[in-house]
């Protein structure tokens, strides 16, 4: 089956981007280079095509009750314009997906789901929607999306795109005509995500390119999110990795009225602990720990696996996130990682390898 193309595909090709399949789409991995693009976002501003992401609209009399039922976070009583991060879970606590929930207005929610999970999520949500008085629509094909990220992003969005955004606080959104703009992102920096028709998104891209804003690919999107400890579904979360195992309990509201799917399983995990936990590990070597490499204890026995690893661009260290047996998850624990035929010693550290710089 041929890969899909986003509404900006021809723009990427014209810019000479390195294209590669991702989540069923042909996506730009890099333009000028991952390090160059990464540093642009950390120090100035960059723009990403994230039109491959999925969007679902939930409206109707029981829209809030439905969202509460499928979502680990608590959206009840929130003002219009508020955004929440959280997970959808199976009954056993495993993760269906992590997502953003936008409260647009009373009984009107906008859900943003991961590109690789769109079909699975939509089927699962339709199944859960039985018996709820809601109008749920899959609108992924309508929306294009760009993410403008970095310390200069506010000035760029206002000056180049003409979209008023100064008043937006972190994790809030507003609509300007048919355009949704939110102060969100996946980089650890201040930034904005803009959802609109394909034609409008193409116009925005052209304006940003003309103004000299750095186009950024999925390569540095991964290095940026990894440095600040943000999870990627399929690596740090999955149907086998629960939010509790991943250290994301702050987004799991076990006491919210009515609970949610998977609530009881996660309550048990929180009370009794889990067999494995997600940790950060720093090596005292420049070798790079990659996804799937074995983590070993002091006796050389395998006790876990790397989920994501890099030699970080911002801090110049070889670090990784790894899922390890819980007795080895304490900060300061000495572990090692098997990288091909050699073993490299390391130590358990916090999963955030670089401080976030969000506008509060």
LUMVEXPA-131816 format. One record per residue (C-alpha): residue number from 0; residue in three letters; x, y negated, z. Coordinates in steps of 0.02 Angstrom, whole numbers, padded with zeros to 5 digits. Each point is the difference from the previous one (the first is absolute). Layout:
BEGIN
node k NUM&r ALA&x X&y Y&z Z
...
//
This chain:
BEGIN
node k 0&r UNK&x 00000&y 00000&z 00000
node k 1&r UNK&x 00066&y -00172&z -00046
node k 2&r UNK&x 00041&y -00123&z 00137
node k 3&r UNK&x -00113&y -00151&z 00021
node k 4&r UNK&x 00062&y -00176&z -00025
node k 5&r UNK&x -00037&y -00152&z 00108
node k 6&r UNK&x -00060&y -00163&z -00076
node k 7&r UNK&x 00181&y -00064&z 00009
node k 8&r UNK&x 00082&y 00149&z -00086
node k 9&r UNK&x 00049&y -00095&z -00159
node k 10&r UNK&x 00072&y -00142&z 00107
node k 11&r UNK&x 00116&y 00123&z 00088
node k 12&r UNK&x 00058&y 00077&z -00163
node k 13&r UNK&x 00033&y -00172&z -00075
node k 14&r UNK&x 00108&y -00042&z 00153
node k 15&r UNK&x 00103&y 00158&z -00025
node k 16&r UNK&x -00058&y 00083&z 00161
node k 17&r UNK&x 00054&y 00179&z 00036
node k 18&r UNK&x -00168&y 00090&z -00008
node k 19&r UNK&x -00041&y 00165&z 00084
node k 20&r UNK&x -00156&y 00104&z 00042
node k 21&r UNK&x -00073&y -00036&z 00172
node k 22&r UNK&x -00171&y 00055&z 00065
node k 23&r UNK&x -00060&y 00033&z -00176
node k 24&r UNK&x 00056&y -00170&z -00067
node k 25&r UNK&x 00150&y -00061&z -00099
node k 26&r UNK&x 00073&y -00123&z 00126
node k 27&r UNK&x 00154&y -00113&z 00005
node k 28&r UNK&x 00135&y 00069&z 00115
node k 29&r UNK&x 00120&y -00146&z -00021
node k 30&r UNK&x 00041&y -00149&z -00111
node k 31&r UNK&x 00164&y -00085&z 00049
node k 32&r UNK&x 00041&y 00134&z 00129
node k 33&r UNK&x -00069&y 00063&z 00165
node k 34&r UNK&x 00126&y -00094&z 00109
node k 35&r UNK&x -00025&y -00165&z -00092
node k 36&r UNK&x -00189&y 00014&z 00009
node k 37&r UNK&x 00004&y 00054&z 00183
node k 38&r UNK&x 00107&y -00151&z 00048
node k 39&r UNK&x -00114&y -00118&z -00098
node k 40&r UNK&x -00148&y 00054&z 00108
node k 41&r UNK&x 00100&y -00012&z 00162
node k 42&r UNK&x 00069&y -00174&z -00040
node k 43&r UNK&x -00120&y -00085&z -00122
node k 44&r UNK&x -00145&y 00078&z -00096
node k 45&r UNK&x -00041&y 00146&z -00113
node k 46&r UNK&x -00156&y 00066&z -00086
node k 47&r UNK&x -00058&y 00180&z -00017
node k 48&r UNK&x -00129&y 00079&z -00114
node k 49&r UNK&x -00107&y 00104&z 00116
node k 50&r UNK&x -00148&y 00019&z -00117
node k 51&r UNK&x 00013&y 00189&z 00018
node k 52&r UNK&x -00072&y -00011&z 00176
node k 53&r UNK&x -00181&y 00054&z 00026
node k 54&r UNK&x -00147&y -00107&z 00056
node k 55&r UNK&x -00168&y 00052&z 00070
node k 56&r UNK&x -00145&y -00115&z 00043
node k 57&r UNK&x -00118&y 00049&z 00142
node k 58&r UNK&x -00158&y -00103&z 00025
node k 59&r UNK&x -00172&y 00024&z 00075
node k 60&r UNK&x -00094&y 00013&z 00164
node k 61&r UNK&x 00118&y 00130&z 00072
node k 62&r UNK&x 00163&y -00054&z -00080
node k 63&r UNK&x 00083&y -00039&z 00167
node k 64&r UNK&x -00063&y 00161&z 00079
node k 65&r UNK&x 00071&y 00099&z -00147
node k 66&r UNK&x 00169&y -00086&z 00005
node k 67&r UNK&x 00009&y 00030&z 00188
node k 68&r UNK&x -00041&y 00184&z -00031
node k 69&r UNK&x 00144&y 00031&z -00123
node k 70&r UNK&x 00131&y -00124&z 00064
node k 71&r UNK&x 00114&y 00015&z 00153
node k 72&r UNK&x 00006&y -00187&z 00037
node k 73&r UNK&x -00146&y -00101&z 00072
node k 74&r UNK&x -00083&y -00125&z -00117
node k 75&r UNK&x -00154&y -00031&z 00108
node k 76&r UNK&x -00042&y -00182&z 00033
node k 77&r UNK&x 00144&y -00064&z -00107
node k 78&r UNK&x -00021&y -00168&z -00088
node k 79&r UNK&x -00013&y -00009&z -00189
node k 80&r UNK&x 00174&y -00012&z -00077
node k 81&r UNK&x 00084&y 00117&z 00125
node k 82&r UNK&x 00107&y 00145&z -00064
node k 83&r UNK&x 00040&y 00162&z 00092
node k 84&r UNK&x 00133&y 00134&z -00029
node k 85&r UNK&x -00040&y 00179&z 00048
node k 86&r UNK&x -00026&y 00177&z -00059
node k 87&r UNK&x -00137&y 00117&z -00060
node k 88&r UNK&x 00022&y 00170&z 00082
node k 89&r UNK&x -00062&y 00178&z -00017
node k 90&r UNK&x -00087&y 00083&z 00147
node k 91&r UNK&x 00165&y 00079&z 00053
node k 92&r UNK&x 00086&y -00171&z 00010
node k 93&r UNK&x 00099&y 00018&z -00162
node k 94&r UNK&x 00004&y -00156&z -00108
node k 95&r UNK&x -00109&y -00019&z -00154
node k 96&r UNK&x 00083&y -00168&z -00038
node k 97&r UNK&x 00057&y -00162&z 00078
node k 98&r UNK&x -00089&y -00154&z -00063
node k 99&r UNK&x -00051&y -00181&z 00024
node k 100&r UNK&x -00179&y -00046&z 00040
node k 101&r UNK&x -00053&y -00178&z -00044
node k 102&r UNK&x -00157&y -00067&z 00083
node k 103&r UNK&x -00066&y -00116&z -00135
node k 104&r UNK&x -00163&y -00045&z 00089
node k 105&r UNK&x -00132&y 00086&z 00107
node k 106&r UNK&x -00028&y 00177&z -00066
node k 107&r UNK&x 00122&y -00029&z -00144
node k 108&r UNK&x 00169&y 00087&z 00006
node k 109&r UNK&x 00141&y 00018&z -00126
node k 110&r UNK&x 00114&y 00151&z 00022
node k 111&r UNK&x 00173&y 00010&z -00079
node k 112&r UNK&x 00068&y 00177&z -00018
node k 113&r UNK&x 00162&y 00078&z -00062
node k 114&r UNK&x 00019&y 00028&z -00186
node k 115&r UNK&x 00053&y 00182&z 00017
node k 116&r UNK&x -00156&y 00038&z 00103
node k 117&r UNK&x -00136&y -00091&z -00096
node k 118&r UNK&x -00094&y 00152&z -00066
node k 119&r UNK&x 00019&y 00100&z 00161
node k 120&r UNK&x -00053&y -00148&z 00109
node k 121&r UNK&x -00150&y -00043&z -00108
node k 122&r UNK&x -00063&y 00181&z 00003
node k 123&r UNK&x 00024&y 00010&z 00188
node k 124&r UNK&x -00086&y -00167&z 00031
node k 125&r UNK&x -00149&y 00049&z -00109
node k 126&r UNK&x -00016&y 00158&z 00103
node k 127&r UNK&x 00002&y -00097&z 00164
node k 128&r UNK&x -00124&y -00130&z -00067
node k 129&r UNK&x -00145&y 00123&z -00004
node k 130&r UNK&x -00141&y -00066&z 00110
node k 131&r UNK&x 00067&y -00178&z 00014
node k 132&r UNK&x -00102&y -00146&z -00070
node k 133&r UNK&x 00142&y -00075&z -00102
node k 134&r UNK&x 00048&y -00046&z -00177
node k 135&r UNK&x 00177&y 00065&z -00026
node k 136&r UNK&x 00089&y -00040&z -00163
node k 137&r UNK&x 00166&y 00054&z -00072
node k 138&r UNK&x 00069&y -00161&z -00077
node k 139&r UNK&x 00182&y 00046&z -00029
node k 140&r UNK&x -00016&y -00018&z -00189
node k 141&r UNK&x -00065&y -00178&z 00014
node k 142&r UNK&x 00134&y -00074&z 00112
node k 143&r UNK&x 00178&y -00044&z -00043
node k 144&r UNK&x 00112&y -00042&z 00149
node k 145&r UNK&x 00164&y -00090&z 00028
node k 146&r UNK&x 00098&y -00022&z 00161
node k 147&r UNK&x 00099&y -00162&z 00020
node k 148&r UNK&x 00122&y 00031&z 00143
node k 149&r UNK&x 00139&y -00092&z 00091
node k 150&r UNK&x 00032&y -00154&z 00108
node k 151&r UNK&x -00041&y -00117&z -00145
node k 152&r UNK&x -00160&y 00091&z -00050
node k 153&r UNK&x -00121&y -00126&z 00075
node k 154&r UNK&x 00077&y -00144&z -00098
node k 155&r UNK&x 00004&y 00105&z -00159
node k 156&r UNK&x -00183&y 00054&z 00011
node k 157&r UNK&x -00056&y -00180&z 00032
node k 158&r UNK&x 00115&y -00087&z -00126
node k 159&r UNK&x 00010&y 00126&z -00142
node k 160&r UNK&x -00169&y 00087&z 00010
node k 161&r UNK&x -00100&y -00146&z 00070
node k 162&r UNK&x -00079&y 00110&z 00134
node k 163&r UNK&x -00024&y -00083&z 00170
node k 164&r UNK&x 00069&y 00124&z 00128
node k 165&r UNK&x 00083&y -00100&z 00140
node k 166&r UNK&x -00147&y 00022&z 00119
node k 167&r UNK&x 00002&y 00190&z -00014
node k 168&r UNK&x 00067&y 00087&z 00154
node k 169&r UNK&x 00088&y 00167&z -00009
node k 170&r UNK&x -00124&y 00139&z -00044
node k 171&r UNK&x -00139&y -00116&z -00057
node k 172&r UNK&x -00075&y -00029&z -00172
node k 173&r UNK&x -00117&y -00112&z -00097
node k 174&r UNK&x -00082&y -00007&z -00170
node k 175&r UNK&x 00026&y -00139&z -00126
node k 176&r UNK&x -00131&y 00030&z -00134
node k 177&r UNK&x 00025&y 00181&z -00053
node k 178&r UNK&x 00178&y 00006&z 00071
node k 179&r UNK&x 00041&y 00082&z 00167
node k 180&r UNK&x 00159&y -00063&z 00082
node k 181&r UNK&x 00069&y 00073&z 00161
node k 182&r UNK&x 00151&y -00035&z 00109
node k 183&r UNK&x 00063&y 00179&z 00000
node k 184&r UNK&x 00139&y 00103&z -00075
node k 185&r UNK&x 00114&y 00150&z 00013
node k 186&r UNK&x 00170&y -00081&z 00017
node k 187&r UNK&x 00018&y -00066&z 00178
node k 188&r UNK&x 00000&y -00178&z -00067
node k 189&r UNK&x -00135&y -00133&z -00011
node k 190&r UNK&x -00100&y 00027&z -00158
node k 191&r UNK&x -00165&y 00006&z -00093
node k 192&r UNK&x -00096&y 00128&z -00099
node k 193&r UNK&x -00116&y -00060&z -00138
node k 194&r UNK&x -00141&y 00106&z -00072
node k 195&r UNK&x -00090&y -00057&z -00156
node k 196&r UNK&x -00050&y 00047&z -00178
node k 197&r UNK&x 00135&y 00065&z -00115
node k 198&r UNK&x 00001&y -00160&z -00103
node k 199&r UNK&x 00022&y -00110&z 00154
node k 200&r UNK&x 00141&y 00108&z 00068
node k 201&r UNK&x 00089&y -00009&z -00168
node k 202&r UNK&x -00014&y -00190&z 00005
node k 203&r UNK&x 00072&y -00003&z 00176
node k 204&r UNK&x 00146&y 00110&z -00052
node k 205&r UNK&x 00042&y -00113&z -00146
node k 206&r UNK&x -00003&y -00154&z 00111
node k 207&r UNK&x 00113&y 00083&z 00128
node k 208&r UNK&x 00124&y 00057&z -00133
node k 209&r UNK&x 00002&y -00176&z -00077
node k 210&r UNK&x 00038&y -00071&z 00174
node k 211&r UNK&x 00148&y 00118&z 00021
node k 212&r UNK&x -00074&y 00113&z 00134
node k 213&r UNK&x 00094&y 00166&z 00007
node k 214&r UNK&x -00097&y 00151&z -00066
node k 215&r UNK&x 00023&y 00148&z 00116
node k 216&r UNK&x -00025&y 00186&z -00026
node k 217&r UNK&x -00053&y 00147&z 00107
node k 218&r UNK&x 00182&y 00038&z 00041
node k 219&r UNK&x 00022&y -00150&z 00113
node k 220&r UNK&x -00180&y 00012&z 00060
node k 221&r UNK&x 00056&y 00164&z 00081
node k 222&r UNK&x 00164&y -00067&z 00071
node k 223&r UNK&x -00090&y -00153&z 00071
node k 224&r UNK&x -00142&y 00097&z 00084
node k 225&r UNK&x 00121&y 00131&z 00066
node k 226&r UNK&x 00114&y -00127&z 00086
node k 227&r UNK&x -00143&y -00067&z 00105
node k 228&r UNK&x -00069&y 00172&z 00045
node k 229&r UNK&x -00157&y -00003&z -00109
node k 230&r UNK&x -00061&y 00175&z -00047
node k 231&r UNK&x -00025&y 00070&z -00174
node k 232&r UNK&x -00139&y 00128&z -00023
node k 233&r UNK&x 00077&y 00166&z -00051
node k 234&r UNK&x 00157&y -00037&z 00101
node k 235&r UNK&x -00043&y -00069&z 00173
node k 236&r UNK&x -00186&y 00043&z -00007
node k 237&r UNK&x -00090&y 00148&z -00079
node k 238&r UNK&x -00136&y 00125&z 00032
node k 239&r UNK&x 00128&y 00086&z 00113
node k 240&r UNK&x 00065&y -00159&z 00082
node k 241&r UNK&x -00125&y -00090&z 00111
node k 242&r UNK&x 00006&y -00184&z 00049
node k 243&r UNK&x 00048&y 00053&z 00176
node k 244&r UNK&x 00148&y 00103&z -00063
node k 245&r UNK&x 00052&y -00148&z -00109
node k 246&r UNK&x 00000&y -00121&z 00148
node k 247&r UNK&x -00149&y -00099&z -00065
node k 248&r UNK&x -00114&y 00020&z 00152
node k 249&r UNK&x -00024&y -00189&z 00014
node k 250&r UNK&x -00110&y 00013&z -00155
node k 251&r UNK&x -00101&y 00144&z 00074
node k 252&r UNK&x -00141&y -00064&z 00110
node k 253&r UNK&x -00053&y 00157&z 00094
node k 254&r UNK&x -00125&y -00094&z 00110
node k 255&r UNK&x -00098&y -00090&z -00135
node k 256&r UNK&x -00187&y 00029&z 00006
node k 257&r UNK&x -00054&y 00152&z -00099
node k 258&r UNK&x 00178&y 00060&z -00029
node k 259&r UNK&x 00058&y 00049&z -00174
node k 260&r UNK&x 00042&y 00155&z -00100
node k 261&r UNK&x 00150&y 00083&z 00082
node k 262&r UNK&x -00020&y -00097&z 00162
node k 263&r UNK&x -00006&y 00151&z 00116
node k 264&r UNK&x 00151&y 00083&z -00080
node k 265&r UNK&x 00101&y -00160&z 00016
node k 266&r UNK&x -00058&y -00022&z 00180
node k 267&r UNK&x 00070&y 00173&z 00040
node k 268&r UNK&x 00163&y -00041&z -00087
node k 269&r UNK&x 00016&y -00161&z 00098
node k 270&r UNK&x -00036&y 00089&z 00164
node k 271&r UNK&x 00103&y 00157&z -00026
node k 272&r UNK&x 00135&y -00061&z -00119
node k 273&r UNK&x 00041&y 00066&z -00173
node k 274&r UNK&x 00123&y 00133&z -00054
node k 275&r UNK&x 00093&y -00126&z -00108
node k 276&r UNK&x 00027&y -00189&z -00003
node k 277&r UNK&x 00063&y -00125&z -00126
node k 278&r UNK&x 00164&y -00082&z 00050
node k 279&r UNK&x 00136&y -00111&z -00070
node k 280&r UNK&x 00176&y 00069&z -00016
node k 281&r UNK&x 00158&y -00100&z -00032
node k 282&r UNK&x 00156&y 00087&z -00067
node k 283&r UNK&x 00176&y -00059&z 00038
node k 284&r UNK&x 00048&y 00031&z -00181
node k 285&r UNK&x -00047&y -00071&z -00171
node k 286&r UNK&x -00074&y 00166&z -00060
node k 287&r UNK&x -00184&y -00019&z -00047
node k 288&r UNK&x -00131&y 00113&z 00080
node k 289&r UNK&x -00136&y 00040&z -00128
node k 290&r UNK&x -00178&y 00062&z 00013
node k 291&r UNK&x -00006&y 00184&z 00048
node k 292&r UNK&x 00177&y 00012&z 00072
node k 293&r UNK&x 00010&y 00102&z 00161
node k 294&r UNK&x 00022&y -00082&z 00170
node k 295&r UNK&x 00102&y 00106&z 00122
node k 296&r UNK&x 00015&y 00002&z 00189
node k 297&r UNK&x 00163&y 00010&z 00097
node k 298&r UNK&x 00010&y 00188&z -00030
node k 299&r UNK&x -00018&y -00023&z -00187
node k 300&r UNK&x -00177&y 00068&z -00004
node k 301&r UNK&x -00129&y -00081&z -00117
node k 302&r UNK&x -00127&y -00100&z 00101
node k 303&r UNK&x -00078&y -00111&z -00134
node k 304&r UNK&x 00013&y -00082&z -00171
node k 305&r UNK&x 00038&y -00172&z -00070
node k 306&r UNK&x -00156&y -00088&z -00068
node k 307&r UNK&x 00088&y -00154&z -00075
node k 308&r UNK&x 00183&y -00051&z 00004
node k 309&r UNK&x 00110&y -00137&z -00073
node k 310&r UNK&x 00161&y -00094&z 00024
node k 311&r UNK&x -00093&y -00159&z 00045
node k 312&r UNK&x 00025&y -00155&z -00105
node k 313&r UNK&x -00034&y -00127&z 00139
node k 314&r UNK&x 00102&y 00080&z 00141
node k 315&r UNK&x 00129&y 00107&z -00094
node k 316&r UNK&x -00035&y 00158&z 00101
node k 317&r UNK&x -00044&y 00179&z -00047
node k 318&r UNK&x -00167&y 00032&z 00085
node k 319&r UNK&x -00155&y 00105&z -00021
node k 320&r UNK&x -00170&y 00040&z 00069
node k 321&r UNK&x -00021&y 00183&z 00044
node k 322&r UNK&x -00131&y 00115&z 00073
node k 323&r UNK&x 00083&y 00096&z 00142
node k 324&r UNK&x -00052&y 00115&z 00142
node k 325&r UNK&x -00065&y -00113&z 00138
node k 326&r UNK&x 00130&y 00048&z 00131
node k 327&r UNK&x 00132&y -00083&z -00112
node k 328&r UNK&x -00096&y -00162&z -00030
node k 329&r UNK&x 00068&y -00103&z 00146
node k 330&r UNK&x 00101&y -00154&z -00046
node k 331&r UNK&x 00187&y 00035&z 00013
node k 332&r UNK&x -00015&y 00187&z -00034
node k 333&r UNK&x 00147&y 00061&z -00103
node k 334&r UNK&x -00051&y 00097&z -00156
node k 335&r UNK&x 00080&y 00036&z -00168
node k 336&r UNK&x -00057&y 00013&z -00179
node k 337&r UNK&x 00049&y 00130&z -00129
node k 338&r UNK&x 00044&y -00095&z -00159
node k 339&r UNK&x 00042&y 00129&z -00133
node k 340&r UNK&x 00140&y 00107&z 00074
node k 341&r UNK&x 00055&y -00121&z 00137
node k 342&r UNK&x -00074&y -00046&z 00169
node k 343&r UNK&x -00001&y -00182&z 00054
node k 344&r UNK&x -00029&y -00052&z 00183
node k 345&r UNK&x -00128&y -00132&z 00045
node k 346&r UNK&x -00108&y -00067&z 00140
node k 347&r UNK&x -00186&y -00030&z 00024
node k 348&r UNK&x -00043&y -00185&z -00014
node k 349&r UNK&x -00156&y -00106&z -00024
node k 350&r UNK&x -00087&y 00026&z -00168
node k 351&r UNK&x 00009&y -00185&z -00039
node k 352&r UNK&x 00172&y -00030&z -00075
node k 353&r UNK&x -00033&y -00183&z -00042
node k 354&r UNK&x -00109&y -00128&z 00090
node k 355&r UNK&x -00162&y -00049&z -00084
node k 356&r UNK&x -00027&y -00182&z -00046
node k 357&r UNK&x -00188&y -00022&z -00009
node k 358&r UNK&x -00089&y -00166&z 00022
node k 359&r UNK&x -00101&y 00017&z 00160
//
